[in-house]
Amino acid sequence: MTISYKIDVLAKLKECGYSTYRIRKENIIGQSTITRLNKSKPVSWDNISIICKLLSCQPGDIVEFIPEEEGNADKKT
């Protein structure tokens, strides 16, 4: 199972007035989460919830599920 971002979350937050400086200063989300978003790595559902609230959107507007290839479905990492 792979979850992928459909949008550049930090860029979208910036468009809505939430620069990384403001996010850090107002302690909206932590620096480690900002770093993970910058590297397109997964973040917690709590953070997705905060992002959805700031962007007035649904989780499906931010992330998408990418099914594994059929040949790799039985492999565990």
Rosetta constraint file for C-alpha pairs under 8 A:
AtomPair CA 1 CA 65 HARMONIC 7.22 0.50
AtomPair CA 1 CA 66 HARMONIC 6.59 0.50
AtomPair CA 1 CA 67 HARMONIC 5.77 0.50
AtomPair CA 1 CA 68 HARMONIC 5.76 0.50
AtomPair CA 2 CA 65 HARMONIC 5.89 0.50
AtomPair CA 2 CA 66 HARMONIC 5.18 0.50
AtomPair CA 2 CA 67 HARMONIC 6.60 0.50
AtomPair CA 2 CA 68 HARMONIC 7.13 0.50
AtomPair CA 3 CA 42 HARMONIC 7.48 0.50
AtomPair CA 3 CA 63 HARMONIC 6.51 0.50
AtomPair CA 3 CA 64 HARMONIC 5.64 0.50
AtomPair CA 3 CA 65 HARMONIC 4.72 0.50
AtomPair CA 3 CA 66 HARMONIC 6.06 0.50
AtomPair CA 4 CA 40 HARMONIC 7.77 0.50
AtomPair CA 4 CA 42 HARMONIC 7.92 0.50
AtomPair CA 4 CA 63 HARMONIC 5.47 0.50
AtomPair CA 4 CA 64 HARMONIC 5.37 0.50
AtomPair CA 4 CA 65 HARMONIC 6.45 0.50
AtomPair CA 4 CA 66 HARMONIC 7.06 0.50
AtomPair CA 5 CA 9 HARMONIC 7.77 0.50
AtomPair CA 5 CA 40 HARMONIC 6.91 0.50
AtomPair CA 5 CA 62 HARMONIC 5.71 0.50
AtomPair CA 5 CA 63 HARMONIC 4.36 0.50
AtomPair CA 5 CA 64 HARMONIC 6.31 0.50
AtomPair CA 6 CA 61 HARMONIC 7.02 0.50
AtomPair CA 6 CA 62 HARMONIC 5.31 0.50
AtomPair CA 6 CA 63 HARMONIC 5.26 0.50
AtomPair CA 6 CA 64 HARMONIC 6.41 0.50
AtomPair CA 7 CA 12 HARMONIC 7.52 0.50
AtomPair CA 7 CA 61 HARMONIC 7.96 0.50
AtomPair CA 7 CA 62 HARMONIC 5.92 0.50
AtomPair CA 7 CA 63 HARMONIC 7.68 0.50
AtomPair CA 8 CA 12 HARMONIC 6.22 0.50
AtomPair CA 9 CA 13 HARMONIC 6.10 0.50
AtomPair CA 9 CA 37 HARMONIC 6.92 0.50
AtomPair CA 9 CA 62 HARMONIC 7.30 0.50
AtomPair CA 10 CA 14 HARMONIC 6.14 0.50
AtomPair CA 10 CA 19 HARMONIC 7.73 0.50
AtomPair CA 10 CA 20 HARMONIC 7.49 0.50
AtomPair CA 10 CA 34 HARMONIC 7.78 0.50
AtomPair CA 10 CA 37 HARMONIC 6.96 0.50
AtomPair CA 10 CA 38 HARMONIC 7.02 0.50
AtomPair CA 11 CA 15 HARMONIC 6.27 0.50
AtomPair CA 12 CA 16 HARMONIC 6.42 0.50
AtomPair CA 12 CA 55 HARMONIC 7.81 0.50
AtomPair CA 13 CA 17 HARMONIC 6.46 0.50
AtomPair CA 13 CA 18 HARMONIC 5.02 0.50
AtomPair CA 13 CA 19 HARMONIC 6.69 0.50
AtomPair CA 13 CA 51 HARMONIC 7.96 0.50
AtomPair CA 13 CA 54 HARMONIC 7.52 0.50
AtomPair CA 13 CA 55 HARMONIC 6.84 0.50
AtomPair CA 14 CA 18 HARMONIC 4.64 0.50
AtomPair CA 14 CA 19 HARMONIC 4.62 0.50
AtomPair CA 14 CA 20 HARMONIC 7.45 0.50
AtomPair CA 16 CA 55 HARMONIC 7.07 0.50
AtomPair CA 18 CA 22 HARMONIC 5.84 0.50
AtomPair CA 18 CA 23 HARMONIC 6.09 0.50
AtomPair CA 19 CA 23 HARMONIC 6.17 0.50
AtomPair CA 20 CA 24 HARMONIC 6.08 0.50
AtomPair CA 20 CA 34 HARMONIC 7.47 0.50
AtomPair CA 21 CA 25 HARMONIC 5.95 0.50
AtomPair CA 22 CA 26 HARMONIC 5.86 0.50
AtomPair CA 23 CA 27 HARMONIC 5.81 0.50
AtomPair CA 23 CA 28 HARMONIC 5.11 0.50
AtomPair CA 23 CA 29 HARMONIC 6.28 0.50
AtomPair CA 24 CA 28 HARMONIC 6.53 0.50
AtomPair CA 24 CA 29 HARMONIC 6.77 0.50
AtomPair CA 24 CA 30 HARMONIC 6.63 0.50
AtomPair CA 24 CA 31 HARMONIC 6.66 0.50
AtomPair CA 28 CA 50 HARMONIC 7.98 0.50
AtomPair CA 29 CA 33 HARMONIC 6.54 0.50
AtomPair CA 29 CA 34 HARMONIC 7.25 0.50
AtomPair CA 29 CA 47 HARMONIC 7.06 0.50
AtomPair CA 29 CA 50 HARMONIC 7.95 0.50
AtomPair CA 30 CA 34 HARMONIC 6.48 0.50
AtomPair CA 31 CA 35 HARMONIC 6.18 0.50
AtomPair CA 32 CA 36 HARMONIC 6.18 0.50
AtomPair CA 33 CA 37 HARMONIC 6.12 0.50
AtomPair CA 33 CA 43 HARMONIC 6.49 0.50
AtomPair CA 33 CA 47 HARMONIC 7.80 0.50
AtomPair CA 34 CA 38 HARMONIC 6.10 0.50
AtomPair CA 35 CA 39 HARMONIC 6.35 0.50
AtomPair CA 36 CA 40 HARMONIC 6.10 0.50
AtomPair CA 36 CA 41 HARMONIC 4.94 0.50
AtomPair CA 36 CA 42 HARMONIC 6.74 0.50
AtomPair CA 36 CA 43 HARMONIC 6.81 0.50
AtomPair CA 37 CA 41 HARMONIC 5.80 0.50
AtomPair CA 37 CA 42 HARMONIC 7.21 0.50
AtomPair CA 37 CA 43 HARMONIC 7.28 0.50
AtomPair CA 43 CA 47 HARMONIC 6.37 0.50
AtomPair CA 43 CA 48 HARMONIC 6.99 0.50
AtomPair CA 44 CA 48 HARMONIC 6.39 0.50
AtomPair CA 45 CA 49 HARMONIC 6.00 0.50
AtomPair CA 46 CA 50 HARMONIC 6.43 0.50
AtomPair CA 47 CA 51 HARMONIC 6.17 0.50
AtomPair CA 48 CA 52 HARMONIC 6.06 0.50
AtomPair CA 48 CA 59 HARMONIC 6.75 0.50
AtomPair CA 49 CA 53 HARMONIC 6.23 0.50
AtomPair CA 49 CA 59 HARMONIC 7.46 0.50
AtomPair CA 50 CA 54 HARMONIC 6.28 0.50
AtomPair CA 51 CA 55 HARMONIC 6.08 0.50
AtomPair CA 52 CA 56 HARMONIC 5.49 0.50
AtomPair CA 52 CA 57 HARMONIC 4.91 0.50
AtomPair CA 52 CA 58 HARMONIC 5.76 0.50
AtomPair CA 52 CA 59 HARMONIC 6.41 0.50
AtomPair CA 53 CA 57 HARMONIC 6.77 0.50
AtomPair CA 57 CA 61 HARMONIC 6.35 0.50
AtomPair CA 58 CA 62 HARMONIC 7.20 0.50
AtomPair CA 59 CA 63 HARMONIC 6.13 0.50
AtomPair CA 60 CA 64 HARMONIC 6.17 0.50
AtomPair CA 68 CA 72 HARMONIC 6.35 0.50
AtomPair CA 68 CA 73 HARMONIC 5.78 0.50
AtomPair CA 69 CA 73 HARMONIC 6.20 0.50
